[in-house]
């Protein structure tokens, strides 16, 4: 897990909330269930500018990757690039980084060992009803089962249920509580959390392989007294030839 902290005055185009409490809540729940959490503190080597097309980044080497931080969507007039997951700017540029800006074509989640990616930030899976952008989102799956995020702006949520409790609730829903509470499939757990936690109008989105990833469980669950329930079949890498096997499924919080 990793979180990109804000520095300086941040981005004036769009503010995301600080999602670090969500990460802490999820980390604590997974740790209590016996998971090995790779990054118990902020992992500076895995900021957004390190998520690359080769799958050669720390987030890609874990089963469940949580990235949280600042994002924006706009078209760069000079390069035509669609910029997402921007973090630690403008100071990062002064350090020789690329401000954390990446385009979807540069992302290859699952190219190493990543199964599930949870990008807790605003509009990361937003396609703006644009076929080209929707295609880029699908092409991020290079063996990755599921990407979870928002197709709209997200918020702190309803009063009394902040990010820490949201992260804890998602972990509990995905893991279950042996022997009485059964785990939920990952996508269903995300939908339930978004509807419970977010205000009206927010869209939670899952991008996934349509083979059987909508029935994926978090690895190592107990179900009906048996350990080891987890992911289904390994999805193929998404290419121009099999785009139809991948899609986004939305969960709308009722108005």
Order of alpha helices (4+ residues) and beta strands (2+ residues): beta-alpha-beta-beta-beta-alpha-beta-alpha-beta-alpha-alpha-beta-beta-beta-beta
